[in-house]
Amino acid sequence: MAAYKRPIHKSLVLGSAVFIAFLCFILSIQAYLTYSKSLYKRYDDKLDDILKYITTQVDLDDLYECVITGQQSDKYRKMQTLLNGMVDEFELFYLYSVFVRGNLMVNICSATSAAERAKGEEDMPLLDTSDAYPAEELKKFSEATAKDEISYFEEESEWGAAYTACKPLVTSTNIHYGLICADVAIDELHKTVNNYVLYNVLLTLGLGILFGLMLIVWLRHNVTGPILALEKSARHFAEKSRGKKKDPQDLIFEVPEINTHNEVESLSNAIAQMSKDMKNYVEGILEAEETVKNAQEAAANMTMLAYKDALTHVGSKIAYDNAARTLEKDVAEKLVTEFGIAMIDLNNLKLINDSYGHANGNIYIAGACHIVCTIFRHSPVFRVGGDEFIVILKSSDYENRHDLVEKANLKFFETENDNAREPWERFSVAIGMAEYRDGESVDAVFKRADQAMYQNKQKMKKNRK
């Protein structure tokens, strides 16, 4: 027997080992990145919505005064109640507002969960300090305060590992004075990701070791002529499966015609079976990827729900803020030169709620919204408060804005004075409309519309007296 520097069986064994190691490495990275990205995306979306909602409900200028004076206002106490409710409702690790002073973390307002209150714990005092945070953690919070966007980072503390989202607290004069932060515990997240990756590594490694052991046994025997046919089939199989992602149906080994009744024939049959196992495994990976994709789509759908008002099904406050930012950009780029904003405020909603209940109050809101959407049918409508709606007048609605506003006023006058209707069906609103002026911001147009609505509301009150 001739002695070769690189016997074929040694080359195949070495190649198989490299292939198995590479496959384990690639699949492990893919599993970790895909699964962890999906989980973190869901956490980011959840925390982002929570922080944005809180900042829309809190008077940031009043909170700033509380920080400066060290005195709690009525609005501060309402904020404390809001945070206490949300920390349990959204199953958060912590929900708090802080700022950094030197090497201390200073409390503005921190939520106390129901479990903590049951143990007798009280809300943390305003301006209470803590030196439990290491310098690197304080630096993260300081840097997050200076930003104009939400920051995300992981932190380790004496209370455990947490994934933190921080949104700057900014006054109307653009003073960054603190953060509103939401924490979720990520011990279970890390455990889930690690277990998932470990499972994929072990499964891949197991299949690879099985392949390698069978190959070593087969290569102990003398293979001559039939090995050429086997090599040809194996090369053809490799060409089909190499490169970009292919159909798992391509991972079928075409068995050559080998009738030696020895180890070579056994090897041929075993490789064929192995290709079937690999095909099944790849199909499993693809199914797992599809599951992750569906989870991402579901998370995206949950995010979209935040853009729609649950009662009226028109745009929400978040949706309006996004639309206003887009409109601001279009105005700056001269893509939009004409638009208007109509501010609509429901009259008598508190009276309806107090006298006939919130269920009828909801009927009152939904009915009034239906009239608004019917009249301004070519423009987006947003519910930005309990009794406040905004219409961005575009296209034909903008061209006919005065007629449409007059039509709306007449329609609401009719319903308000229709004594045949139930009290909660006698809809009444005050409307204010403003048109865009060249060089003006969207917010400026909104404020003029809001002022016009307020004046109209005062006029309606005087006329009723």
N, C-alpha and C positions, 0 to 999 in steps of 0.2 A: 504494500500500500504506500503510495507516495505521501510524503510529508509536506503539508501545505503550511505556509506562514499564517494563513487565515482560513482555517477549515470552515466549511459552510455552516456546520452546526454551531460553532462558536460565534460566528457572525450573526446568525439568526437569534441566538440566545441574547447576545449583547444588544442587538437591535430591539428585541422584544422588551428587554428591561428598560431601555431608554423610552420606548413608546409608552409603556405602562406608567413610568414616572411622569412623563410629560402629560399624559392624559389625566392622571390624578391631579397634577398641578393646575392645568387649564380648567378642568371641571370644578375644582374646589374654588378657584378664583371666581368663575362664572356664577356658581351657586351663591357664594358669599355676596358678591356685588349685586346680583339680581334680587335676592331675597331681602338683604339689608336696605337696599335702595327703596324697595316697595314699602317696607315698614317705616323707614324714616320719613318718606314722603307723606304717609298718612299722619304721622305725628306733626310734621311741619304744617300741614293744612289745618289740622285741628287746633293747634296752638295759635296759628296766625289768625284764625277766625275768632278765637276767644279774646285775644289781646285787642284786636280791632274793635270788637263789640264793646269791651270795657271802656276804651278811650272815647267811644261815641256816647257813652252813658255818664261819663265823669266830666265835671267842670274843671279843666286843667288849670285855669287861672286861679280858681278858688283853692284848689289843692296846693298850688304854689304858695298862696298866702298862708295856708295852714303850716307849710314847711318853714316859712320865714318867721311866723309869729309863734309857732309851737302850740297853737290853739286849734281845737277841733271845731269845725263848722257843722251846720246841719247837713250840708252836701257831703262833707267828709264822712259823717256817720252813715249816710245813705250808701256811700261807697263801701264802707266796712260791711254793711249788710249784704250788698251785692256780691262782694268777694267771698263772704262766708257761704252764701248759697251756691255760688258757682264752683267752689272747690269740691263740694260733694256731688253736685249735679254732673260734672264732667270727669269725676274720679281722678282729680289731679293730686300729685304728690305735694306740691305747695303752690300757692297763688299769693303774690306779695308785691309791694311797691317799696323800693329802697333807693338810696343814693350812697356814694362812697365819699367819706371825709377822712383824708389821711390814710391811716391803716385800720380804720373802723368802717363797718357797714352800718348805716343808719336806717332805721325803719321809718317808712312813711305810713303804710297801711298793709297789714298782713292778715290773710284769711285764717280763721279758726274753724276747723272741721267740726261736724256734729259729734264725732267720736271724741275729739279733744274737749269740746264743751261738756260732754257727758262726764268726763273725768274731772271737771271743775276748772279747766284751763280758761283763761280770759284772753281777750284780744290784746295783742302786743301794743304797748303805748306808742303814741306818736313820738318820733325822734329817739326811740330807744336804740342803743348802740350794741354792737357785737364785735368782738375781736377774734371770732372763731374762724374767720376766713383767711386763708394764706394769701400772701402778696400776689401770687400769679392769678388767683381767682378775682381779687379786687381789681387787678389790672384789666381783666376781661370785662368786668361790669363798668369800669370807667370808660373804656373804649366804646362799649355798646351805648353808653349815655350820649356820647358825642355824635353818634351816627344819626341819619335820617331814615333808617329802615330797621326792620326787625333783625336781631342777631340770634344765632343759634349756636350752642356749644354744650359739650358734656362737662360735668363737674363732679368731683369726688369730695365729699364732706363727711363730717361725723354723723350725718343723718342718712348717708348712703349715696349711691350713684344716681345721678339724675340727668335728664336731657332738658336743657333750659332754653326757653325763648324769651327774649327781652325786647320790649318796644320802648323807645325813648318817650319821656314825658316832656312835652314842649308847650310853653305858653303861647298865647296869641302874639306875643312880641318876639317869638322865636328864642326863648330862653330854655335850654336843655337843663333840667334840674333833677332828673331822676329817671327811674325805669319802672315799668310795670312788667312783672316777670311771672311766667307759668312754668312749673316743673312737672315732669312725669318721671316715674321710676323706670329705669332701663335695665335693671338686673335681669328681669324676665326676658326682655328683648334680646339682650346679649346671649342669654342661655338658649333661647329659641334659635337664633341665627347659628350659634356654634353647634348645636345638636344637628341642625339641618345640614351644615357643611360636613360634619363628621360622618353623618350617614352616607352622604354622597361619596366621600373619600373612601370609606370602608367598602362600599359597594363596588366602586371602580377598582379599588385595589384587589378585592376578592376575585373579581372577574379576570383581572390581569394576571394575578398569581396562578389562577386555574389554567389560563392559557399557557403561561410560561412552563408550568410543571408538565403539562401534556406534551408540549413541544420538545422539552428536554428528553422525555422518555422515548418519543418517536425518533429523535435524532441519534439515538444510540445505535441504531441499526444502519446497515449499509443501504444507501439509497443511490441508485445510479440513473438508469434510463428513465424510470417513471418520475424522478424528481423534476425533469425538464417540463413535463406536462403540468405537474403541480405548480411549478414556478410560473408558468405562463398564465395559469388560471388565477394565481395569487396576484400577479402583476395587473391583470385585467380588473380584478376586484379592487385593488388599490387605486387604479386610475378612476374608477367610478366613484369611489368614496372620498377622494382627495379634493382639497380646495374648499369652495364655499359650501354652505349648508345644502345638503341634498335630501331627496325623498328617502325615508328609511327603507322603502322598498328596494332601493338600489343596493342596500347592504346584504345582499344575498350572494353567497359564494357559489360560483358555477363549478360543480364537481367534474373534474376531468375523468375520462375513461381509463381507470386504473384497475387492473384485475390481477395484481400480483399476490393477493392473499397474504400479505405481510404488513409490516408496520407502515409502509408508505400509503397503502390503501386505507389503513386505519387513520392515518394522519389526514388524508384527504376528507374522509367522512367527518372526523372530529372538527376540522376547520369549518366545514359546512355547518355543523351544529353551532359552532361558536359564532358564526356570522348571524345565525338566527337569534342567538342570545343577545348579541350586540344590537341587532335591529330592535329587539324588544326593549332593551335598555334605553336606546336612543329615543324610541317612541315614548318611553316613560319620562325622559328628560323634556321632550317637546310638550308632553301633557302638563308637566310641572311649570314650564314656561308659560303655557296658555293660562294656567291657574293664576300665576302671578300677574299676568297681563289683565285678566278679568278683575283681579283685586285692585289693580291700579285704576281700571276704568270705573269700578264701583266707587273708589275714593274720589275720582274726578266728578262723578255724578253727585256725591255728597257735597262737594265744593260748589257745584252749580246750584244746589238747593239754597245756598246762602244768598244767591243773587235773585231769588224770587220770594215775594211776600206770600206767606202761607195762606192768609185769609183771602186776599183779593187776586192773587196770582199775577200781579203786575211786578215791576222791578222793585228791589229792596233798596235800602239806604246804601248798602255796599255797591249794588249795581249802579245807582246814580253817581256815586263817587267815581267809579270807573268810567262811566259815560262822560262825566264832566272832565276828567283828565284827558280822555281821548279827544273830546271836543276842543279843549284848550290847545292840544297839540295841532289839530287840524286848522284852528284859527291862526296859530303862529306860523304854520306853513302855507297859509292862504288857500287851503283846500276848502274852507268854509268861510263865506263872507256874510251870510245872512242866517240868522236864527233868532228865536225868542224863547223866553222862559215864562211859563204860567205857574204861579204859586197858588194853590187851592187849599183852603182851610175849612174843615167841616164845622158848622155851627151846631150848638146844642148837644154835642156828643156826651158830655158829662151829665147833662140833664137826662138824656135817654138812658145811660148806664145806671144812674142813681134811681130813676123812677121805674124803669121796666126791665132792668137786668142787663148783664153784659152780653147775653145771647142775642137779645134784640139790638143791643149796641153794635154787635158784629154785623147784623143784617143792615143796620143803618150805614155802616162803613162800606160794606160790599155793594149796596145799592147805589150809593153816591158814586163810588168808583166806577160802576158799570156805566152810569150816565157820562162820566168824564171820558171813559175809553170809547164810548159810542160816538161822542161828538168830535173828540180829537183822535180819530181812528188812524190817522197817518203819522202819528207822533208817539214816541215812547213815553209811557206813564210810569212814575215811581211813587211808592209810598215811603216817605222818609220819616214819618212819625206816626203816633197813634191816630191823629186826625189831620195829617198834612200830606198833600200830594204835590208832585212837581211834574209838569209836562214840558218837554223840550220840543218847541215848535219848529218843524222843518218842512221843506218842500211846499206842497199845496196847503198844508195847515198853516204854515207861516204866511203864505200869500193871502190867505183868508182869515188871518188871526183875529181881526176885529169882529168880523161876522161870527166867527166861532165862539168867541168870548161872549158876545151878545146873545147868541143862541143858547149857550150854557146858562147864562144868567136868567133868561126867560124860562128855560126848562126847570131850573131849580126853584124859580119863583112860583111856577105852577104846582110843583110837588109840595112846596112848603105850605101853600094856601089851599091845598085840596083836602077839605075836611072829611071826605069820604075815605081817606087813607088812614091806616093805623099811625099813631104818633111816630113810630120808628121807621115809617115809610114816607114821611113828609120831609124829604131831604132838603137841606139848606147849606149853602157854602158861601164863602167870600173868596173872590178871585182877584188876583193882581197879576198884571202882565207887563213885561219889559222886553225891549228889543235890543239886540246887540248894536253897539256903536263902535266904529273903527278904532282900534287900539285898546279896547276895553277887555278885561278878563272875564271869563265865564262867571267867576264868583261875584264880580261887580254887577253883572246882569242879574244874577240870582238875588242879590241884596236889594236891587231896585224893584224887582218883582215882589219880593217879600214885603218891602215897604208899601208898595201899591196895594197889596193884599190887606195889610194892616189898616191902611187908611179906609179901604172899602169896608172892612169889618166894623170899624168905628162908625162909619156913616150908616151902616145897616142897623147898628144898635140904637143910634139916635132916631132913626126913622120908625123904629118899633115903639119908642116911648110916646 
